[in-house]
Amino acid sequence: MITSLLLTLLFTSVIKAIDVIPPTGTTYVGVWPDLSAGDTPAAFNRRLGFNAPVIQLAQSIPLPVYNYVTGAGGEALFTTADATNSDTGYYLTVYPDSGLNQVQDSDIVSLAMQILSYQSKGRTVYLRWAPEMNGIWNSGWGLMPTLYKSTWIRMYTIIKQIAPETVVVWSPNSSYGYPSGATLDSVVSAEDKAALDTNNDGVLSSADDAYSPYYPGDLYVDWAGVSLYYKGPGFQNLNEPQPGGYCTNVLLGNDPFYDVTYTPFYATYCTGTQPCMISESGAAYHVDVLGGSSQMAIQQAWWQDCITNSTFHGLFPEMRAIFMFEHAKVEYDGGVADLRDFRITNDTAIAAAFAADLATMNSSFTWATDLAPGILVATTAPASPVPTGTATISTTIASLTEAVTYTYTGFSTPLVDGEVAEPTATVLGSAPGTLATATLLPGAMQAARVSSASSIPIVSATGLALLLVCLAVL
């Protein structure tokens, strides 16, 4: 375990970060754009006429190596947020797609260093780790409360050691519809079965607490978030607008359609000292379903109930951010493929109606502020990694009889300056002629003792100069 890690990153251009919490009485309306469909944060801002205060993007952990040919893998492309030329914050969602048991300390250290590089450029960073952990659809981390909590605490500790300003967001799926078809038979661990059966009746049902088995404790959570969607009346694939008060009922633990109650989110997690957010949200327009209401009617009912609704904001003053899920995707709940369009701004008329409603309540929202022209400019992907710094690390490898030295070189990730990823290390043995090459993750420093460190200034394509100094002590 790392007891100290000093990472100093100096840039020639640093912006003033947007506030972690919006001013009293206001809310952030952030966005999760679909980069894979060609959308960008800047395009979203132009369509809406407002600058999103926080941009959400996602990546996996362990981090897949970036493919310079296909563009797959690597870190979330937050340079698309930089291209808005605003003080927008970053909201990084991280999915342990290979399973929580595959996440090593070195992976978390690498993530922390990535976040620290964002903060060193002046960005506010929120981290949503392994969200919707109470959902059966997340096979790598869902319905695993014991491992989830222990991994969370390990993650939180490392992140805060390296990048202490990170806002760590604990974010389950809303309890509405819980347990979404899951049964105790689908839970492998006996310890997890006992933890999930919160009322001890031997059955996993809506009567069980949908959240508490996964909650790591107030000491390890900065914000609490929740996923909140409308996908049709009673989860049916029908194009019918949601009833008034839908979002209010879901947050309070009331079924909007039937006489069923669920675990209340807001009363449980948002009335103390930590702020709350709706981490991702939207109403589904069922593209291939014939008949019913228009997409305008579906989306307008959503935002007038859950975003541009002064009564809603008055009831939930600690709900300080709402994120729009601007995607269209196929979902399979119910066993049937259903193309659902959650986007509000993809249609000109719908976007204009939404913007008009936002304008009537503009004092209730805080938006990102434009920067002076030319402060940050997005770049294109380099043909190969760009070196950013070097540290020499000494350790002992079990297969060798004597100590060896690692020369550790960090590389910037495509489109993101000053970040350490995909490093290589040359292993120099003490015996003459002994030479081998190994691949190290950035977090490999946590398993070694640094004997010396050197730093090199690099001026990147965006005109940012990086000075990287790494010091790790066992």
C-alpha positions as CSV (number, residue, x, y, z in Angstrom):
1,M,0.0,0.0,0.0
2,I,1.2,3.5,-0.8
3,T,1.8,5.6,2.2
4,S,2.8,8.7,0.2
5,L,2.8,9.6,-3.4
6,L,3.9,13.0,-4.6
7,L,2.9,13.9,-8.1
8,T,3.5,17.5,-9.2
9,L,2.3,18.5,-12.6
10,L,2.9,22.0,-13.8
11,F,1.2,23.5,-16.9
12,T,1.7,26.8,-18.7
13,S,-2.1,27.2,-19.1
14,V,-4.4,26.4,-16.2
15,I,-8.1,27.3,-16.2
16,K,-10.2,28.2,-13.1
17,A,-12.2,25.1,-12.2
18,I,-16.0,25.3,-12.0
19,D,-17.2,25.0,-8.5
20,V,-17.7,21.4,-7.2
21,I,-21.2,22.4,-5.9
22,P,-23.2,25.0,-7.8
23,P,-24.2,28.2,-6.0
24,T,-27.1,27.9,-3.5
25,G,-30.5,27.5,-5.1
26,T,-29.1,26.3,-8.5
27,T,-28.5,23.0,-10.2
28,Y,-26.0,21.8,-12.8
29,V,-27.6,20.3,-15.9
30,G,-24.8,18.1,-17.3
31,V,-24.7,15.9,-20.3
32,W,-23.4,12.5,-21.4
33,P,-23.0,12.8,-25.2
34,D,-22.6,9.8,-27.4
35,L,-19.2,10.2,-28.9
36,S,-19.5,6.9,-30.7
37,A,-22.4,8.3,-32.8
38,G,-20.4,11.4,-33.7
39,D,-21.8,13.7,-31.1
40,T,-19.6,16.1,-29.1
41,P,-20.0,18.3,-26.0
42,A,-19.5,21.4,-28.2
43,A,-22.2,20.3,-30.6
44,F,-24.6,19.7,-27.7
45,N,-23.9,23.2,-26.4
46,R,-24.6,24.7,-29.8
47,R,-27.9,22.8,-30.2
48,L,-29.1,23.8,-26.7
49,G,-27.7,27.3,-26.5
50,F,-26.3,26.7,-23.1
51,N,-22.9,25.5,-22.0
52,A,-23.1,22.2,-20.1
53,P,-21.4,22.7,-16.7
54,V,-20.2,19.1,-16.5
55,I,-19.5,16.6,-19.2
56,Q,-19.8,12.9,-18.5
57,L,-17.8,10.2,-20.3
58,A,-16.9,6.6,-19.5
59,Q,-14.0,4.2,-19.7
60,S,-13.2,0.7,-18.4
61,I,-10.9,-0.5,-15.6
62,P,-8.4,-2.1,-16.1
63,L,-7.9,0.4,-18.9
64,P,-7.7,-1.3,-22.3
65,V,-4.7,-0.2,-24.3
66,Y,-5.5,2.4,-26.8
67,N,-5.4,1.1,-30.4
68,Y,-3.9,3.9,-32.6
69,V,-5.5,2.3,-35.7
70,T,-9.1,1.7,-34.6
71,G,-9.4,4.3,-31.9
72,A,-10.7,1.7,-29.4
73,G,-9.7,1.5,-25.8
74,G,-7.8,4.0,-23.8
75,E,-9.0,6.8,-21.6
76,A,-12.2,8.8,-22.0
77,L,-11.7,11.5,-24.6
78,F,-12.2,14.6,-22.4
79,T,-10.4,16.7,-25.0
80,T,-13.8,16.8,-26.6
81,A,-14.9,18.7,-23.5
82,D,-11.9,21.0,-23.8
83,A,-13.1,21.8,-27.3
84,T,-16.1,23.6,-25.7
85,N,-13.5,26.3,-24.6
86,S,-15.4,26.6,-21.3
87,D,-14.7,25.9,-17.7
88,T,-16.8,22.7,-17.8
89,G,-16.1,20.0,-15.3
90,Y,-15.3,16.3,-16.1
91,Y,-17.5,13.5,-14.9
92,L,-15.7,10.2,-15.4
93,T,-17.7,7.0,-15.1
94,V,-15.6,3.9,-14.7
95,Y,-16.8,0.4,-15.4
96,P,-15.0,-2.8,-14.1
97,D,-16.1,-4.7,-17.2
98,S,-13.7,-7.6,-16.6
99,G,-15.0,-7.9,-13.0
100,L,-14.2,-6.3,-9.7
101,N,-11.8,-9.1,-8.9
102,Q,-9.7,-8.1,-11.8
103,V,-9.1,-4.6,-10.6
104,Q,-5.6,-4.3,-9.0
105,D,-4.2,-1.5,-6.9
106,S,-2.0,-0.6,-9.9
107,D,-5.1,0.0,-12.0
108,I,-6.5,2.4,-9.4
109,V,-3.2,4.2,-9.1
110,S,-3.2,4.7,-12.9
111,L,-6.8,6.0,-12.7
112,A,-5.8,8.4,-9.9
113,M,-2.8,9.7,-11.9
114,Q,-5.1,10.3,-14.9
115,I,-7.5,12.3,-12.8
116,L,-4.7,14.3,-11.2
117,S,-3.5,15.4,-14.6
118,Y,-7.0,16.7,-15.4
119,Q,-7.1,18.6,-12.1
120,S,-3.6,20.0,-12.8
121,K,-5.1,21.6,-15.9
122,G,-7.7,23.3,-13.7
123,R,-10.6,20.8,-14.2
124,T,-13.1,19.8,-11.5
125,V,-13.4,16.0,-11.7
126,Y,-16.2,13.8,-10.5
127,L,-15.6,10.0,-10.4
128,R,-18.5,7.6,-10.6
129,W,-17.1,4.2,-9.8
130,A,-18.8,1.0,-10.9
131,P,-22.4,2.4,-10.9
132,E,-25.7,0.6,-10.8
133,M,-24.1,-2.1,-8.7
134,N,-27.6,-3.1,-7.5
135,G,-28.6,-4.2,-11.1
136,I,-28.4,-7.8,-12.4
137,W,-27.3,-6.5,-15.8
138,N,-23.9,-5.6,-14.5
139,S,-22.4,-9.1,-14.4
140,G,-18.9,-8.0,-13.4
141,W,-20.0,-6.1,-10.3
142,G,-23.7,-6.3,-9.8
143,L,-25.3,-8.1,-6.8
144,M,-21.9,-8.5,-5.2
145,P,-22.1,-6.2,-2.1
146,T,-19.3,-7.7,-0.1
147,L,-16.6,-7.4,-2.8
148,Y,-18.1,-4.1,-4.0
149,K,-17.8,-2.4,-0.6
150,S,-14.2,-3.7,0.0
151,T,-13.1,-2.7,-3.4
152,W,-14.8,0.7,-3.1
153,I,-13.0,1.5,0.2
154,R,-9.6,0.4,-1.4
155,M,-10.4,2.6,-4.5
156,Y,-11.5,5.6,-2.4
157,T,-8.3,5.4,-0.2
158,I,-5.9,5.3,-3.2
159,I,-7.7,8.0,-5.2
160,K,-7.7,10.4,-2.3
161,Q,-4.0,9.8,-1.5
162,I,-3.0,10.7,-5.1
163,A,-5.8,13.1,-6.3
164,P,-7.5,14.3,-3.1
165,E,-9.7,16.9,-4.8
166,T,-11.5,14.1,-6.7
167,V,-15.3,14.1,-6.0
168,V,-16.1,10.4,-5.7
169,V,-19.8,9.6,-6.5
170,W,-21.6,6.5,-5.2
171,S,-24.3,5.9,-7.7
172,P,-26.8,2.9,-7.6
173,N,-29.7,2.4,-10.0
174,S,-33.0,3.8,-8.7
175,S,-34.9,1.3,-6.5
176,Y,-38.0,1.6,-8.8
177,G,-38.5,-1.9,-10.1
178,Y,-36.0,-3.5,-7.8
179,P,-34.8,-6.3,-7.9
180,S,-35.4,-6.2,-11.7
181,G,-35.9,-10.0,-12.0
182,A,-33.0,-11.0,-9.8
183,T,-33.4,-13.7,-7.3
184,L,-31.2,-15.0,-4.4
185,D,-30.5,-18.0,-6.5
186,S,-28.7,-15.8,-9.0
187,V,-26.3,-14.7,-6.2
188,V,-23.3,-16.9,-5.8
189,S,-21.9,-15.9,-2.4
190,A,-23.7,-17.0,0.8
191,E,-22.4,-13.8,2.4
192,D,-23.9,-11.7,-0.4
193,K,-27.2,-13.6,-0.2
194,A,-27.4,-12.7,3.5
195,A,-26.5,-9.1,2.9
196,L,-29.1,-8.7,0.1
197,D,-31.9,-10.3,2.0
198,T,-32.3,-7.3,4.3
199,N,-35.6,-8.3,5.8
200,N,-34.5,-11.9,6.3
201,D,-37.5,-13.5,4.6
202,G,-35.5,-15.7,2.3
203,V,-36.6,-13.9,-0.8
204,L,-35.1,-11.0,-2.8
205,S,-38.0,-8.6,-3.5
206,S,-39.0,-4.9,-3.5
207,A,-39.3,-5.2,0.3
208,D,-35.6,-5.5,0.6
209,D,-33.3,-2.4,0.8
210,A,-32.1,-1.8,-2.7
211,Y,-29.2,0.4,-1.6
212,S,-27.7,-0.2,1.9
213,P,-25.9,-3.5,1.1
214,Y,-23.7,-1.6,-1.2
215,Y,-23.1,1.6,0.7
216,P,-19.5,1.8,2.0
217,G,-20.2,4.5,4.6
218,D,-20.3,8.3,4.8
219,L,-16.5,8.4,5.2
220,Y,-16.0,7.0,1.7
221,V,-18.6,8.9,-0.3
222,D,-18.4,12.5,-1.4
223,W,-21.7,12.7,-3.4
224,A,-24.6,10.2,-3.8
225,G,-26.0,9.8,-7.2
226,V,-28.8,7.7,-8.8
227,S,-29.8,6.6,-12.3
228,L,-33.4,7.6,-13.0
229,Y,-35.2,6.8,-16.3
230,Y,-38.7,6.6,-17.6
231,K,-39.0,3.7,-20.1
232,G,-42.8,3.4,-20.4
233,P,-45.7,2.8,-18.1
234,G,-44.9,0.0,-15.8
235,F,-41.7,-0.7,-17.9
236,Q,-43.8,-1.5,-21.0
237,N,-42.5,-0.6,-24.4
238,L,-45.2,2.0,-25.1
239,N,-44.9,5.6,-26.2
240,E,-47.0,7.1,-23.4
241,P,-45.8,10.2,-21.6
242,Q,-44.9,9.8,-17.9
243,P,-47.5,10.9,-15.3
244,G,-46.8,14.2,-13.5
245,G,-44.7,13.6,-10.3
246,Y,-43.0,10.6,-11.8
247,C,-39.5,11.6,-10.8
248,T,-40.7,12.8,-7.4
249,N,-42.3,9.4,-6.7
250,V,-39.2,7.4,-7.8
251,L,-36.9,9.4,-5.5
252,L,-39.4,9.0,-2.6
253,G,-39.6,5.3,-3.2
254,N,-43.2,5.2,-4.5
255,D,-44.2,3.2,-7.6
256,P,-45.7,5.8,-10.0
257,F,-48.2,3.2,-11.4
258,Y,-48.9,0.5,-8.8
259,D,-49.4,0.3,-5.0
260,V,-45.8,-0.8,-4.3
261,T,-43.1,1.0,-2.3
262,Y,-39.4,0.8,-2.7
263,T,-36.3,2.0,-0.8
264,P,-36.4,5.9,-0.8
265,F,-33.2,7.4,-2.2
266,Y,-33.5,11.0,-1.3
267,A,-34.6,10.7,2.3
268,T,-31.9,8.1,3.0
269,Y,-28.8,9.6,1.3
270,C,-29.4,13.3,0.5
271,T,-30.6,14.9,3.8
272,G,-27.2,14.8,5.5
273,T,-23.9,16.5,4.6
274,Q,-23.3,15.1,1.2
275,P,-24.8,16.6,-2.0
276,C,-26.8,14.4,-4.4
277,M,-27.2,14.1,-8.2
278,I,-29.2,12.3,-10.8
279,S,-26.2,10.7,-12.4
280,E,-27.9,9.7,-15.7
281,S,-31.4,10.2,-16.8
282,G,-34.0,10.5,-19.6
283,A,-37.2,9.3,-21.1
284,A,-37.3,6.5,-23.7
285,Y,-38.9,7.1,-27.0
286,H,-39.5,3.6,-28.5
287,V,-38.4,4.2,-32.1
288,D,-39.8,1.0,-33.5
289,V,-43.1,0.9,-31.6
290,L,-46.1,1.8,-33.8
291,G,-48.6,4.3,-32.5
292,G,-48.7,6.3,-29.3
293,S,-47.4,9.7,-28.5
294,S,-44.7,11.6,-30.4
295,Q,-41.1,11.9,-29.3
296,M,-41.8,15.6,-28.5
297,A,-44.5,14.6,-26.1
298,I,-42.4,11.9,-24.4
299,Q,-39.4,14.1,-23.9
300,Q,-41.3,17.3,-23.0
301,A,-43.2,15.4,-20.2
302,W,-39.8,14.3,-18.9
303,W,-38.0,17.6,-18.7
304,Q,-41.1,19.5,-17.4
305,D,-41.4,17.0,-14.6
306,C,-37.8,16.4,-13.7
307,I,-35.7,19.4,-14.9
308,T,-37.7,22.6,-15.5
309,N,-40.0,22.0,-12.6
310,S,-39.7,24.5,-9.7
311,T,-41.8,22.3,-7.4
312,F,-39.4,19.4,-8.0
313,H,-36.3,21.5,-7.2
314,G,-38.1,22.8,-4.1
315,L,-38.8,19.3,-2.8
316,F,-35.2,18.1,-3.4
317,P,-32.9,21.0,-2.7
318,E,-29.9,18.8,-2.2
319,M,-30.2,17.3,-5.7
320,R,-27.5,19.6,-7.1
321,A,-26.9,18.1,-10.5
322,I,-28.9,16.3,-13.2
323,F,-27.2,14.5,-16.1
324,M,-29.0,14.0,-19.5
325,F,-28.2,10.7,-21.2
326,E,-28.0,11.9,-24.9
327,H,-27.9,8.4,-26.4
328,A,-30.1,6.2,-28.6
329,K,-29.5,2.5,-27.8
330,V,-31.0,-1.0,-28.0
331,E,-32.0,-2.4,-24.6
332,Y,-33.3,-5.9,-23.9
333,D,-35.1,-5.8,-20.6
334,G,-38.2,-7.9,-21.0
335,G,-36.4,-10.2,-23.4
336,V,-37.2,-8.1,-26.5
337,A,-34.8,-5.9,-28.4
338,D,-36.1,-2.3,-28.2
339,L,-34.5,0.7,-29.8
340,R,-34.8,3.6,-27.3
341,D,-34.0,7.2,-28.0
342,F,-33.3,9.2,-24.8
343,R,-32.0,12.3,-26.6
344,I,-33.6,15.6,-26.2
345,T,-31.4,17.8,-28.4
346,N,-31.1,15.6,-31.6
347,D,-34.4,17.0,-33.0
348,T,-34.3,20.8,-33.7
349,A,-37.9,21.4,-32.6
350,I,-37.5,19.4,-29.4
351,A,-34.2,21.1,-28.5
352,A,-35.8,24.5,-29.1
353,A,-38.7,23.7,-26.8
354,F,-36.4,22.4,-24.1
355,A,-34.2,25.5,-24.4
356,A,-37.2,27.8,-24.1
357,D,-38.3,26.1,-20.9
358,L,-34.7,26.3,-19.5
359,A,-34.7,30.0,-20.2
360,T,-37.9,30.6,-18.1
361,M,-36.0,29.1,-15.1
362,N,-32.5,30.2,-16.0
363,S,-31.9,31.5,-12.5
364,S,-32.3,28.0,-11.2
365,F,-29.4,26.6,-13.2
366,T,-25.6,27.3,-13.3
367,W,-23.9,26.9,-16.7
368,A,-20.3,26.7,-17.8
369,T,-18.5,29.9,-18.6
370,D,-16.7,30.6,-21.9
371,L,-12.9,30.9,-21.7
372,A,-10.8,33.5,-23.5
373,P,-10.3,32.3,-27.1
374,G,-7.3,30.0,-27.6
375,I,-6.7,28.9,-24.0
376,L,-7.5,25.2,-24.7
377,V,-7.6,23.6,-28.1
378,A,-8.3,20.0,-28.8
379,T,-5.7,18.1,-30.8
380,T,-5.8,15.1,-33.1
381,A,-4.5,11.7,-32.0
382,P,-0.8,11.3,-32.3
383,A,0.6,8.5,-34.4
384,S,2.4,7.2,-31.4
385,P,2.6,7.9,-27.6
386,V,4.3,11.1,-26.5
387,P,6.8,10.7,-23.6
388,T,6.0,12.8,-20.5
389,G,8.4,11.8,-17.8
390,T,10.8,9.2,-16.4
391,A,11.4,7.7,-13.0
392,T,13.9,5.1,-11.9
393,I,12.6,2.5,-9.5
394,S,14.4,-0.2,-7.6
395,T,12.8,-3.4,-6.5
396,T,13.5,-7.2,-6.2
397,I,12.0,-9.7,-8.6
398,A,11.5,-13.2,-7.2
399,S,12.9,-14.9,-10.2
400,L,16.2,-13.1,-9.9
401,T,18.7,-13.4,-7.1
402,E,19.7,-9.8,-7.1
403,A,17.9,-6.4,-7.2
404,V,17.1,-4.9,-10.6
405,T,16.3,-1.4,-11.7
406,Y,13.2,-0.3,-13.7
407,T,13.4,2.7,-15.9
408,Y,9.9,3.9,-16.0
409,T,8.7,6.2,-18.8
410,G,5.2,7.6,-18.9
411,F,3.3,8.4,-22.1
412,S,0.5,10.7,-22.8
413,T,-2.8,9.1,-23.9
414,P,-4.2,10.1,-27.3
415,L,-6.0,13.5,-27.3
416,V,-5.2,14.0,-23.6
417,D,-2.0,15.9,-22.7
418,G,0.1,15.2,-19.7
419,E,-1.4,11.8,-18.7
420,V,0.6,8.7,-17.8
421,A,-0.5,5.5,-19.6
422,E,1.0,2.6,-21.5
423,P,4.4,2.9,-19.9
424,T,7.3,0.5,-20.7
425,A,10.1,-0.5,-18.5
426,T,13.5,-1.9,-19.2
427,V,14.7,-4.4,-16.6
428,L,18.5,-4.3,-16.1
429,G,19.9,-7.3,-14.3
430,S,23.1,-7.1,-12.3
431,A,24.8,-9.9,-14.1
432,P,26.7,-9.0,-17.3
433,G,24.6,-9.5,-20.4
434,T,21.3,-9.8,-18.5
435,L,18.8,-7.7,-20.3
436,A,15.0,-8.1,-20.5
437,T,12.0,-6.0,-21.4
438,A,8.8,-5.9,-19.3
439,T,5.5,-4.0,-19.6
440,L,4.4,-2.1,-16.5
441,L,1.1,-0.3,-15.7
442,P,1.5,3.2,-14.3
443,G,0.6,1.9,-10.9
444,A,3.6,-0.4,-10.8
445,M,5.3,2.2,-8.8
446,Q,3.2,1.3,-5.9
447,A,4.9,-2.1,-5.7
448,A,8.4,-0.7,-5.8
449,R,10.6,1.7,-4.0
450,V,11.8,4.7,-5.9
451,S,15.6,5.2,-5.5
452,S,15.8,8.2,-7.7
453,A,13.6,10.2,-10.0
454,S,14.2,12.5,-13.0
455,S,11.8,14.9,-14.6
456,I,11.6,16.3,-18.1
457,P,9.5,19.2,-19.4
458,I,7.5,18.4,-22.5
459,V,5.6,21.0,-24.5
460,S,2.6,19.3,-26.1
461,A,0.6,20.2,-29.2
462,T,-1.8,22.3,-27.1
463,G,1.0,24.3,-25.7
464,L,0.9,22.8,-22.2
465,A,4.2,22.2,-20.5
466,L,4.3,19.2,-18.2
467,L,6.7,18.6,-15.3
468,L,6.2,15.1,-13.8
469,V,7.9,14.2,-10.5
470,C,7.0,10.8,-9.0
471,L,7.8,9.6,-5.6
472,A,6.4,6.4,-4.1
473,V,7.3,5.0,-0.8
474,L,6.3,1.6,0.5
